[in-house]
Amino acid sequence: MKNKQPQISKEDINLWQETIQDVKKTKKKEYIERPLPENISIKNSINLTTVYQGNSLEELPIGGTDNIDKKTAQKFKRGEFKIERRLDLHGYTEDEAWDAVINFVKNAYIDNLRCILIVTGKGNPHPENEDFMQRRGILKEKVPQWLNSRELRPLILSISYSQIKDGGDGALYVLLRRKR
């Protein structure tokens, strides 16, 4: 027995034609344009050797701190620092997000900001019928790794999940070193 292709009725064809009559093909450039966040380009270069001159830096886990007092660390984790700049990565590809995060953190440091917020999102939920081992929330996973990169780690004192009012575990507070 051969698999027969279902026949499409004239009514279905007419309905489809009516549905797509106002659809116009877009040029490729128009397809992906979206405004980039402020301060996406580097204003000037940073010499990382002058930023941090202590011992080699270890990876900074979320919730971890680097050489700050307990009171400041608690205040930071409770979200009591003023958020001076935000970056929302919703809708970004991994490559776009990498560039945006690198430039965002460097520019915040150059501007002598202390506390910034990076919204990664929480990733798509796992439908019950889907494989729970499948990766979700790529940016949520990658951004903390990027913050620990050679380029950014010397600029950062602490990373913490934000309070619910600022995005909960779908956003990160980042406490920057003071520029001296």
Contacts in CASP RR format, 6 or more apart in sequence:
PFRMAT RR
TARGET T0000
AUTHOR 0000-0000-0000
METHOD contacts of the structure
MODEL  1
MKNKQPQISKEDINLWQETIQDVKKTKKKEYIERPLPENISIKNSINLTT
VYQGNSLEELPIGGTDNIDKKTAQKFKRGEFKIERRLDLHGYTEDEAWDA
VINFVKNAYIDNLRCILIVTGKGNPHPENEDFMQRRGILKEKVPQWLNSR
ELRPLILSISYSQIKDGGDGALYVLLRRKR
34 91 0 8 1.000
36 100 0 8 1.000
37 87 0 8 1.000
37 88 0 8 1.000
37 100 0 8 1.000
37 104 0 8 1.000
39 85 0 8 1.000
39 103 0 8 1.000
39 104 0 8 1.000
39 107 0 8 1.000
39 108 0 8 1.000
39 111 0 8 1.000
40 99 0 8 1.000
40 100 0 8 1.000
40 103 0 8 1.000
40 104 0 8 1.000
41 103 0 8 1.000
41 107 0 8 1.000
42 103 0 8 1.000
42 106 0 8 1.000
42 107 0 8 1.000
43 107 0 8 1.000
43 110 0 8 1.000
44 110 0 8 1.000
46 106 0 8 1.000
46 109 0 8 1.000
46 110 0 8 1.000
46 155 0 8 1.000
48 150 0 8 1.000
48 151 0 8 1.000
48 154 0 8 1.000
48 155 0 8 1.000
51 109 0 8 1.000
51 154 0 8 1.000
51 155 0 8 1.000
51 177 0 8 1.000
51 179 0 8 1.000
52 154 0 8 1.000
52 155 0 8 1.000
52 177 0 8 1.000
57 66 0 8 1.000
57 153 0 8 1.000
57 154 0 8 1.000
59 148 0 8 1.000
59 153 0 8 1.000
60 66 0 8 1.000
60 147 0 8 1.000
60 148 0 8 1.000
60 153 0 8 1.000
60 156 0 8 1.000
60 158 0 8 1.000
60 159 0 8 1.000
61 144 0 8 1.000
61 159 0 8 1.000
62 144 0 8 1.000
62 159 0 8 1.000
62 160 0 8 1.000
62 161 0 8 1.000
62 172 0 8 1.000
63 77 0 8 1.000
63 158 0 8 1.000
63 159 0 8 1.000
63 160 0 8 1.000
63 161 0 8 1.000
64 73 0 8 1.000
64 158 0 8 1.000
64 159 0 8 1.000
64 160 0 8 1.000
65 73 0 8 1.000
65 76 0 8 1.000
65 157 0 8 1.000
65 158 0 8 1.000
65 175 0 8 1.000
66 156 0 8 1.000
66 157 0 8 1.000
66 158 0 8 1.000
67 157 0 8 1.000
68 76 0 8 1.000
68 157 0 8 1.000
68 158 0 8 1.000
68 175 0 8 1.000
73 158 0 8 1.000
75 81 0 8 1.000
76 115 0 8 1.000
76 158 0 8 1.000
76 160 0 8 1.000
76 173 0 8 1.000
76 175 0 8 1.000
77 158 0 8 1.000
77 160 0 8 1.000
77 173 0 8 1.000
78 163 0 8 1.000
79 162 0 8 1.000
79 163 0 8 1.000
79 166 0 8 1.000
79 173 0 8 1.000
81 114 0 8 1.000
81 115 0 8 1.000
81 173 0 8 1.000
81 175 0 8 1.000
82 115 0 8 1.000
83 115 0 8 1.000
83 116 0 8 1.000
83 117 0 8 1.000
83 166 0 8 1.000
83 173 0 8 1.000
84 108 0 8 1.000
84 113 0 8 1.000
84 114 0 8 1.000
84 115 0 8 1.000
84 116 0 8 1.000
85 104 0 8 1.000
85 108 0 8 1.000
85 111 0 8 1.000
85 113 0 8 1.000
85 116 0 8 1.000
85 117 0 8 1.000
86 116 0 8 1.000
86 117 0 8 1.000
86 118 0 8 1.000
86 119 0 8 1.000
87 100 0 8 1.000
87 101 0 8 1.000
87 104 0 8 1.000
87 116 0 8 1.000
87 117 0 8 1.000
87 118 0 8 1.000
87 119 0 8 1.000
88 119 0 8 1.000
89 97 0 8 1.000
89 100 0 8 1.000
89 101 0 8 1.000
89 118 0 8 1.000
89 119 0 8 1.000
89 120 0 8 1.000
89 121 0 8 1.000
89 139 0 8 1.000
89 143 0 8 1.000
90 119 0 8 1.000
90 121 0 8 1.000
92 100 0 8 1.000
92 139 0 8 1.000
94 138 0 8 1.000
94 139 0 8 1.000
94 142 0 8 1.000
97 139 0 8 1.000
97 142 0 8 1.000
97 143 0 8 1.000
98 142 0 8 1.000
98 146 0 8 1.000
101 118 0 8 1.000
101 143 0 8 1.000
101 146 0 8 1.000
101 147 0 8 1.000
101 152 0 8 1.000
102 146 0 8 1.000
102 149 0 8 1.000
102 151 0 8 1.000
102 152 0 8 1.000
104 116 0 8 1.000
104 118 0 8 1.000
105 116 0 8 1.000
105 147 0 8 1.000
105 152 0 8 1.000
105 155 0 8 1.000
105 156 0 8 1.000
105 174 0 8 1.000
105 176 0 8 1.000
106 151 0 8 1.000
106 152 0 8 1.000
106 155 0 8 1.000
108 116 0 8 1.000
108 176 0 8 1.000
109 155 0 8 1.000
109 176 0 8 1.000
109 177 0 8 1.000
109 179 0 8 1.000
110 179 0 8 1.000
112 178 0 8 1.000
112 179 0 8 1.000
113 176 0 8 1.000
114 175 0 8 1.000
114 176 0 8 1.000
114 178 0 8 1.000
115 173 0 8 1.000
115 174 0 8 1.000
115 175 0 8 1.000
115 176 0 8 1.000
116 173 0 8 1.000
116 174 0 8 1.000
116 176 0 8 1.000
117 162 0 8 1.000
117 166 0 8 1.000
117 171 0 8 1.000
117 172 0 8 1.000
117 173 0 8 1.000
117 174 0 8 1.000
118 143 0 8 1.000
118 171 0 8 1.000
118 172 0 8 1.000
118 174 0 8 1.000
119 167 0 8 1.000
119 170 0 8 1.000
119 171 0 8 1.000
120 137 0 8 1.000
120 139 0 8 1.000
120 140 0 8 1.000
120 143 0 8 1.000
120 170 0 8 1.000
120 171 0 8 1.000
120 172 0 8 1.000
121 137 0 8 1.000
121 139 0 8 1.000
121 140 0 8 1.000
121 167 0 8 1.000
121 170 0 8 1.000
121 171 0 8 1.000
122 137 0 8 1.000
122 140 0 8 1.000
122 169 0 8 1.000
122 170 0 8 1.000
123 136 0 8 1.000
123 137 0 8 1.000
123 138 0 8 1.000
123 139 0 8 1.000
123 140 0 8 1.000
124 136 0 8 1.000
124 137 0 8 1.000
125 136 0 8 1.000
126 132 0 8 1.000
126 134 0 8 1.000
126 136 0 8 1.000
135 141 0 8 1.000
140 169 0 8 1.000
140 170 0 8 1.000
143 172 0 8 1.000
144 159 0 8 1.000
144 172 0 8 1.000
146 152 0 8 1.000
147 153 0 8 1.000
147 156 0 8 1.000
147 159 0 8 1.000
147 172 0 8 1.000
147 174 0 8 1.000
154 177 0 8 1.000
155 176 0 8 1.000
155 177 0 8 1.000
156 174 0 8 1.000
156 175 0 8 1.000
156 176 0 8 1.000
156 177 0 8 1.000
157 175 0 8 1.000
157 176 0 8 1.000
157 177 0 8 1.000
158 173 0 8 1.000
158 174 0 8 1.000
158 175 0 8 1.000
159 172 0 8 1.000
159 173 0 8 1.000
159 174 0 8 1.000
159 175 0 8 1.000
160 172 0 8 1.000
160 173 0 8 1.000
160 175 0 8 1.000
161 168 0 8 1.000
161 169 0 8 1.000
161 170 0 8 1.000
161 171 0 8 1.000
161 172 0 8 1.000
161 173 0 8 1.000
162 168 0 8 1.000
162 169 0 8 1.000
162 170 0 8 1.000
162 171 0 8 1.000
162 172 0 8 1.000
162 173 0 8 1.000
166 173 0 8 1.000
END
